[in-house]
Amino acid sequence: MKKVLGIGNALVDILIRIENDDFFSQFGLAKGSMTLVDREMMNAILEKAASWKIELQKSSGGSVANAIHGMSQLGAPVGYIGKIGADDYGSFFRSYMEQNNICATLFKGKEATGKSMVMVSKDSERTMATYLGAAIELDASDLTIEPFKGYDYFLLEGYLVQNYSLVERAATLARDAGCQIAVDLASFNIVKENLEFLNSVVEQYVDIVFANEEEAKAFTGKSDPCDALEDICKKCRIAVVKIGKEGSWVKEGDRLHKISPIPATAVDTTGAGDLYASGFFYGLTSGHSLDICGKIGSITSGKIVEVVGAKMDNPKWQEVFQLLNGL
């Protein structure tokens, strides 16, 4: 199988269930939102949660880390580049990667390890508080070609495009190492704010672009997903536009594939795009055609929305494998 390397914001996801929504007002958090918080605020939230004496469910987090983890569960050989702090959460992140057969190059930052607190209310709604910490200290000067050697594909986290020198350095090294480069656009507002730079990076370096409807519209100015897909495909080799419960479109040259979604009972859409990338890349590393890659992405994204959080347990992964056997 071919190998996939990813780079992104290395975060520890911490999942807790909230008994009373009054908790959010104590910390100025809007229910259902994602709020960036500082180190002091994150520590205060963690201390409050610890006082409840309930188990905190922890896992590696960050968009590309989620995608890479999904690939590892499918059996693809994978690696990851990120930055953590010199603390227990950093040790946990490293250990979690090792336990899941992910070859991780993790630099040490000055700040504490980044964390994303995912608080699930009784009605299953998610509220997130994210402290980026050491993750955003990852810098172009950290990178050498060594971690890129031996990989066939390189997946770049869209949230990193705000760090222009880091993205250009990573893309250059990946290309020098012989990787095909993919980018997941990650967020429509980041696309809008960095549109000129992002266009330049895609045209110069990128082979595969993943986008949802909003991101595709922000990138191309086209509100119709198919029109946006056409525009994106002019800038790269393979374009993927995900349209939620309607499935996805995949295009390479003149070949266009409409990928249907699988039936799913959605309880939380966290990680749906990340796990689509997991399935799609697993298909690529296994040598499948693009329509099959899209179908695998549809399966993994369809199953992740049936659980809370961006990780599936073993029984849910068995459901994935049963569906894969039917392709």
C-alpha positions as CSV (number, residue, x, y, z in Angstrom):
1,M,0.0,0.0,0.0
2,K,1.0,3.6,-0.6
3,K,1.7,5.8,2.5
4,V,0.0,9.1,3.6
5,L,1.6,11.8,5.7
6,G,-0.4,14.6,7.3
7,I,0.5,17.9,9.0
8,G,-1.8,19.9,11.3
9,N,-2.7,21.4,14.6
10,A,-1.9,18.7,17.2
11,L,-4.7,18.9,19.8
12,V,-6.0,16.5,22.5
13,D,-9.7,16.2,22.3
14,I,-11.4,15.9,25.7
15,L,-15.0,14.8,25.6
16,I,-17.3,15.3,28.6
17,R,-21.1,15.1,29.1
18,I,-22.7,18.1,30.6
19,E,-25.6,17.6,33.1
20,N,-26.6,21.3,33.3
21,D,-26.2,23.9,30.5
22,D,-25.7,26.6,33.2
23,F,-22.1,25.4,33.0
24,F,-21.6,27.3,29.7
25,S,-22.7,30.7,31.1
26,Q,-20.1,30.3,33.9
27,F,-17.4,30.5,31.3
28,G,-19.1,32.8,28.8
29,L,-19.5,30.0,26.2
30,A,-22.4,30.0,23.8
31,K,-24.1,26.6,23.7
32,G,-23.5,24.9,20.3
33,S,-20.5,27.2,19.4
34,M,-16.8,26.7,19.1
35,T,-14.9,29.3,21.1
36,L,-11.1,29.8,21.1
37,V,-9.9,30.2,24.7
38,D,-6.6,31.1,26.4
39,R,-4.6,28.8,28.6
40,E,-6.1,30.2,31.9
41,M,-9.7,29.6,30.7
42,M,-8.9,26.1,29.5
43,N,-7.4,25.2,32.9
44,A,-10.4,26.7,34.7
45,I,-12.7,24.5,32.6
46,L,-10.6,21.4,33.2
47,E,-10.6,22.1,36.9
48,K,-14.3,22.4,37.0
49,A,-14.8,19.2,35.0
50,A,-12.4,17.4,37.3
51,S,-14.5,18.4,40.4
52,W,-17.4,16.4,39.0
53,K,-15.2,13.3,39.3
54,I,-16.4,12.0,35.9
55,E,-14.2,10.2,33.3
56,L,-12.8,12.5,30.6
57,Q,-12.6,10.7,27.3
58,K,-9.4,11.7,25.6
59,S,-8.1,11.2,22.1
60,S,-5.8,12.8,19.5
61,G,-7.5,15.7,17.8
62,G,-7.2,18.3,15.1
63,S,-8.7,17.9,11.6
64,V,-5.8,16.1,9.9
65,A,-4.9,14.1,13.0
66,N,-8.5,12.8,12.9
67,A,-8.2,11.9,9.2
68,I,-4.8,10.2,9.7
69,H,-6.2,8.2,12.7
70,G,-9.1,7.1,10.5
71,M,-6.7,5.9,7.9
72,S,-4.7,3.9,10.5
73,Q,-7.9,2.2,11.6
74,L,-8.6,1.2,8.0
75,G,-5.1,-0.3,7.7
76,A,-3.3,2.4,5.7
77,P,0.4,3.2,6.6
78,V,0.4,6.7,7.9
79,G,2.5,9.5,9.5
80,Y,1.8,12.8,11.1
81,I,3.7,16.1,11.8
82,G,2.7,18.5,14.6
83,K,3.8,20.3,17.7
84,I,3.0,19.5,21.3
85,G,3.9,20.9,24.8
86,A,6.3,19.3,27.3
87,D,3.4,18.1,29.5
88,D,1.2,15.2,30.3
89,Y,-1.2,16.0,27.5
90,G,1.7,16.1,25.0
91,S,2.8,12.7,26.3
92,F,-0.7,11.4,25.9
93,F,-0.9,12.7,22.3
94,R,2.4,11.0,21.4
95,S,1.4,7.7,23.1
96,Y,-2.0,7.8,21.4
97,M,-0.3,8.1,18.0
98,E,2.0,5.2,18.7
99,Q,-0.8,3.0,20.0
100,N,-2.6,3.5,16.7
101,N,0.4,2.8,14.4
102,I,0.9,6.4,13.4
103,C,4.5,7.4,12.8
104,A,4.5,10.8,14.4
105,T,7.1,13.6,14.2
106,L,6.1,15.8,17.1
107,F,8.1,18.9,17.9
108,K,8.1,20.5,21.3
109,G,6.7,23.9,21.8
110,K,7.0,26.5,24.6
111,E,3.2,26.6,25.3
112,A,1.1,23.8,26.8
113,T,-0.3,21.1,24.5
114,G,-3.3,22.3,22.5
115,K,-6.7,21.0,23.7
116,S,-10.2,21.0,22.4
117,M,-12.9,20.5,25.1
118,V,-16.0,18.9,23.6
119,M,-19.0,19.3,25.9
120,V,-22.0,17.3,25.1
121,S,-25.4,18.4,26.5
122,K,-28.2,16.1,27.4
123,D,-29.9,17.0,24.1
124,S,-26.6,15.8,22.3
125,E,-25.7,19.3,21.2
126,R,-21.9,20.0,21.1
127,T,-20.2,23.0,22.6
128,M,-16.5,23.4,22.1
129,A,-13.7,25.4,23.8
130,T,-10.4,25.2,22.0
131,Y,-7.0,26.2,23.3
132,L,-4.4,26.0,20.4
133,G,-1.4,26.2,22.6
134,A,1.8,24.7,21.2
135,A,0.0,23.5,18.1
136,I,0.3,27.0,16.5
137,E,4.0,27.3,17.3
138,L,4.7,24.9,14.5
139,D,7.0,26.9,12.2
140,A,8.7,26.6,8.8
141,S,12.0,26.4,10.5
142,D,11.0,23.2,12.3
143,L,10.7,21.3,9.0
144,T,13.3,19.3,7.1
145,I,12.8,16.8,4.3
146,E,13.4,13.7,6.5
147,P,9.9,13.2,7.8
148,F,8.5,13.5,4.3
149,K,10.7,10.7,2.8
150,G,9.0,7.5,1.9
151,Y,5.5,8.9,1.7
152,D,3.3,8.9,-1.5
153,Y,0.7,11.4,-0.4
154,F,0.8,14.5,1.8
155,L,-2.3,15.9,3.5
156,L,-2.2,19.6,4.5
157,E,-4.6,20.9,7.1
158,G,-6.5,23.9,5.8
159,Y,-6.4,25.7,9.2
160,L,-2.6,26.1,8.7
161,V,-2.9,28.3,5.6
162,Q,-2.8,31.3,7.8
163,N,0.9,30.5,8.4
164,Y,2.1,31.2,4.8
165,S,5.8,30.4,5.4
166,L,4.9,27.1,7.0
167,V,2.6,26.0,4.3
168,E,5.0,26.9,1.5
169,R,7.9,25.1,3.2
170,A,5.8,22.0,3.9
171,A,4.5,21.9,0.3
172,T,8.0,22.4,-1.2
173,L,9.4,19.6,1.0
174,A,6.6,17.3,0.2
175,R,7.0,17.9,-3.5
176,D,10.8,17.4,-3.3
177,A,10.1,14.1,-1.5
178,G,7.9,12.9,-4.4
179,C,4.6,13.2,-2.6
180,Q,1.3,14.1,-4.2
181,I,-0.2,16.9,-2.2
182,A,-3.7,17.3,-0.9
183,V,-5.4,20.1,1.1
184,D,-8.6,20.0,3.0
185,L,-10.0,23.6,2.9
186,A,-11.2,23.2,6.5
187,S,-13.2,26.4,7.0
188,F,-15.0,28.8,4.7
189,N,-13.9,31.9,6.7
190,I,-10.3,30.9,6.5
191,V,-10.6,30.4,2.8
192,K,-12.1,33.9,2.4
193,E,-9.4,35.5,4.5
194,N,-6.5,33.8,2.7
195,L,-8.0,33.4,-0.8
196,E,-5.1,34.9,-2.8
197,F,-2.5,32.8,-1.0
198,L,-4.6,29.7,-1.1
199,N,-5.1,30.0,-4.9
200,S,-1.4,30.3,-5.4
201,V,-0.6,27.3,-3.2
202,V,-3.2,25.1,-5.0
203,E,-2.1,26.1,-8.5
204,Q,1.6,25.6,-7.7
205,Y,1.6,22.5,-5.5
206,V,-1.7,20.8,-4.9
207,D,-2.9,17.7,-6.6
208,I,-6.1,17.0,-4.6
209,V,-8.6,19.5,-3.0
210,F,-11.3,18.5,-0.5
211,A,-14.0,21.1,0.2
212,N,-17.5,21.2,1.5
213,E,-20.2,23.4,-0.2
214,E,-19.4,26.5,1.8
215,E,-15.7,26.2,1.4
216,A,-16.1,25.5,-2.4
217,K,-18.2,28.6,-2.7
218,A,-15.7,30.7,-0.8
219,F,-12.8,29.4,-2.9
220,T,-14.5,29.8,-6.3
221,G,-17.3,32.3,-5.9
222,K,-19.7,29.7,-7.3
223,S,-22.8,28.8,-5.3
224,D,-23.6,25.7,-7.2
225,P,-21.4,22.8,-6.0
226,C,-21.0,21.4,-9.5
227,D,-19.9,24.7,-10.9
228,A,-17.5,25.1,-8.0
229,L,-16.2,21.6,-8.6
230,E,-15.4,22.5,-12.2
231,D,-13.5,25.6,-11.2
232,I,-11.5,23.7,-8.5
233,C,-10.6,20.9,-11.0
234,K,-9.0,23.5,-13.3
235,K,-6.4,24.2,-10.6
236,C,-5.6,20.7,-9.5
237,R,-5.8,17.0,-10.6
238,I,-8.6,15.8,-8.4
239,A,-11.4,17.9,-6.9
240,V,-13.8,16.7,-4.2
241,V,-16.8,18.7,-3.1
242,K,-18.8,17.2,-0.2
243,I,-22.5,18.1,0.0
244,G,-23.5,16.7,3.3
245,K,-26.5,14.3,3.3
246,E,-26.6,14.6,-0.5
247,G,-23.2,12.8,-0.8
248,S,-20.3,14.2,-2.8
249,W,-18.9,14.9,-6.2
250,V,-15.5,13.8,-7.4
251,K,-13.8,15.0,-10.6
252,E,-10.6,14.3,-12.4
253,G,-10.2,15.7,-15.9
254,D,-13.3,14.7,-17.8
255,R,-14.3,12.0,-15.4
256,L,-17.1,13.0,-13.0
257,H,-18.5,10.8,-10.2
258,K,-21.6,11.5,-8.1
259,I,-21.2,9.6,-4.8
260,S,-24.3,8.8,-2.9
261,P,-24.4,8.9,0.9
262,I,-25.1,5.9,3.0
263,P,-28.2,5.7,5.2
264,A,-27.2,7.1,8.6
265,T,-28.8,8.2,11.8
266,A,-26.8,11.4,12.5
267,V,-26.2,12.4,16.2
268,D,-23.1,14.5,15.7
269,T,-21.4,15.7,12.5
270,T,-18.0,16.2,14.2
271,G,-15.3,14.7,12.1
272,A,-17.5,13.9,9.1
273,G,-15.2,15.7,6.6
274,D,-12.1,14.3,8.3
275,L,-13.3,10.7,8.1
276,Y,-14.4,11.3,4.5
277,A,-10.7,12.0,3.8
278,S,-9.7,8.9,5.7
279,G,-11.9,6.7,3.5
280,F,-10.9,8.5,0.3
281,F,-7.2,8.2,1.0
282,Y,-7.5,4.5,2.0
283,G,-9.0,3.9,-1.4
284,L,-6.2,5.7,-3.1
285,T,-3.5,3.9,-1.1
286,S,-5.2,0.6,-2.0
287,G,-5.2,1.4,-5.7
288,H,-9.0,1.8,-6.1
289,S,-10.7,3.9,-8.8
290,L,-11.9,7.4,-7.8
291,D,-15.6,6.3,-7.6
292,I,-14.7,3.6,-5.1
293,C,-12.5,6.0,-3.2
294,G,-15.5,8.3,-2.9
295,K,-17.8,5.4,-1.8
296,I,-15.3,4.5,0.9
297,G,-15.3,8.1,2.0
298,S,-19.1,8.1,2.1
299,I,-19.1,5.0,4.3
300,T,-16.6,6.3,6.9
301,S,-18.2,9.8,7.0
302,G,-21.6,8.2,7.3
303,K,-20.6,6.1,10.2
304,I,-18.8,8.8,12.2
305,V,-21.9,10.9,12.3
306,E,-23.7,8.1,14.2
307,V,-21.4,8.6,17.2
308,V,-20.5,11.6,19.4
309,G,-17.0,12.9,18.7
310,A,-14.5,12.2,15.9
311,K,-13.5,8.7,16.9
312,M,-15.4,5.4,16.4
313,D,-15.2,2.4,18.7
314,N,-14.4,-1.1,17.5
315,P,-18.1,-2.2,16.9
316,K,-18.7,0.9,14.7
317,W,-15.5,0.1,12.8
318,Q,-16.8,-3.4,12.2
319,E,-19.9,-1.9,10.6
320,V,-17.5,0.1,8.4
321,F,-15.6,-3.1,7.3
322,Q,-18.9,-4.9,6.6
323,L,-19.9,-2.2,4.2
324,L,-16.5,-2.2,2.6
325,N,-16.8,-5.9,1.9
326,G,-19.9,-5.1,0.0
327,L,-18.2,-2.8,-2.5
